[in-house]
Amino acid sequence: MTNEQKSQIRRMREEGIGYGQISTALSLSKNTVKSFCQRNGLSGKRGTKQNQTSVVFCPNCGKPVDQTPGRKRRRFCSGACRQEWWNHHLEQVNRKAVYHFTCVGCGRPFSAYGNAHRKYCSHACYINARFRKEAVHDE
């Protein structure tokens, strides 16, 4: 890579141009451009000054959220605010890991979140099946 290409990469990154567009314009590998940028502190998102100065406010308490450059954008000011907000907005939770089973102990259908290997619908059902007692859910 020539010194001229290096200066062009610096200039283009400061203008907010991505690695792919720079590599195409300079006929270099995208990974070469990316490696050069990372070694010289030019990595991360390079947007307009308007995007860099925008302030994000916590949706729970309204306080400004400190953003670290080069990191994922933070939405909440703290873990407590995040948890409180999600507990009050359960309808917006995207639950992808809901599994449906039939209880081995009582035979009733049930669903569990986050555990694909459940056998029993409850601890009581497990205890009754384990120690050979009657089914818990009598109808």
C-alpha positions in Angstrom: 0.0 0.0 0.0 1.4 3.4 -1.0 1.6 6.5 1.2 -0.9 8.1 -1.2 -3.4 5.3 -0.7 -2.9 5.6 3.1 -3.7 9.3 3.0 -6.8 8.6 0.8 -8.0 6.0 3.2 -7.7 8.4 6.1 -9.5 11.2 4.2 -12.3 8.8 3.1 -12.9 7.4 6.6 -13.1 10.9 8.0 -15.8 11.6 5.4 -17.8 8.6 6.7 -17.1 6.2 3.8 -17.1 2.5 4.6 -14.4 -0.1 4.2 -16.1 -1.7 1.1 -16.4 1.5 -0.8 -12.8 2.5 0.0 -11.5 -0.9 -1.1 -13.4 -0.6 -4.4 -12.2 2.9 -5.1 -8.6 2.2 -4.3 -8.5 -1.4 -5.8 -7.4 -2.9 -2.4 -8.7 -5.8 -0.4 -11.5 -4.9 2.0 -9.5 -6.7 4.8 -6.4 -4.6 4.0 -8.4 -1.4 4.4 -10.0 -2.6 7.5 -6.7 -3.7 9.1 -5.1 -0.4 8.2 -8.0 1.5 9.8 -7.9 -0.6 13.0 -4.1 -0.1 13.4 -4.5 3.7 12.9 -7.5 4.4 15.0 -9.9 4.8 12.1 -12.2 1.9 12.9 -15.7 2.0 14.1 -18.6 3.9 12.7 -17.7 7.1 10.9 -20.8 9.2 10.4 -21.6 12.8 10.0 -21.0 15.1 12.9 -24.8 15.3 13.4 -25.0 11.6 14.2 -22.0 11.8 16.5 -23.4 14.6 18.7 -27.0 13.2 19.0 -27.9 12.5 22.6 -29.8 9.4 23.6 -32.2 9.5 26.6 -33.1 6.5 28.7 -36.7 5.4 27.9 -37.3 4.5 31.5 -36.1 7.5 33.5 -35.3 10.1 30.8 -31.6 10.6 31.8 -29.0 11.1 29.1 -27.2 7.8 28.3 -23.4 7.9 28.0 -22.2 6.4 24.7 -18.8 5.0 24.2 -17.4 5.6 20.7 -16.7 2.4 18.8 -19.1 0.4 21.0 -22.7 -0.8 20.6 -25.2 2.0 21.2 -26.6 1.9 24.7 -30.3 2.3 25.1 -30.6 2.5 28.9 -28.6 4.4 31.6 -28.3 1.3 33.9 -29.2 -2.3 34.2 -31.9 -1.5 36.8 -33.6 0.9 34.3 -33.3 -1.7 31.5 -34.9 -4.4 33.7 -37.7 -2.1 35.0 -38.6 -0.9 31.5 -38.7 -4.5 30.0 -40.8 -5.7 33.0 -43.4 -3.0 32.2 -43.3 -3.6 28.4 -43.6 -7.4 28.3 -45.6 -7.2 25.1 -42.5 -6.0 23.2 -40.4 -9.0 24.3 -39.5 -11.2 21.3 -39.5 -14.7 23.0 -38.0 -17.1 20.5 -37.2 -20.0 22.8 -40.7 -21.1 23.9 -40.9 -24.9 23.8 -44.1 -27.0 24.1 -44.1 -30.4 25.9 -46.4 -33.0 27.4 -45.7 -33.7 31.1 -44.3 -37.2 31.7 -45.8 -37.3 35.2 -49.4 -36.2 34.5 -49.7 -36.1 30.7 -50.9 -32.5 30.5 -49.4 -30.2 27.8 -47.3 -27.3 29.0 -44.8 -24.8 27.6 -41.4 -23.7 28.9 -39.3 -20.7 28.0 -35.5 -21.2 27.4 -35.3 -24.9 28.3 -35.6 -27.5 25.5 -35.2 -30.5 27.8 -38.0 -30.2 30.3 -40.0 -33.4 31.2 -42.3 -32.2 33.9 -44.7 -29.3 34.1 -43.9 -28.6 37.8 -41.7 -29.6 40.7 -44.7 -31.4 42.3 -45.2 -33.4 39.2 -41.5 -34.4 39.2 -41.7 -35.5 42.9 -44.8 -37.5 42.3 -43.4 -39.3 39.3 -40.0 -39.8 40.9 -41.5 -41.4 44.0 -44.4 -43.2 42.2 -47.3 -41.3 43.7 -50.5 -40.4 42.0 -50.8 -37.7 39.3 -50.9 -34.1 40.6 -53.5 -32.7 38.3 -56.7 -34.6 38.9 -59.6 -33.7 36.8 
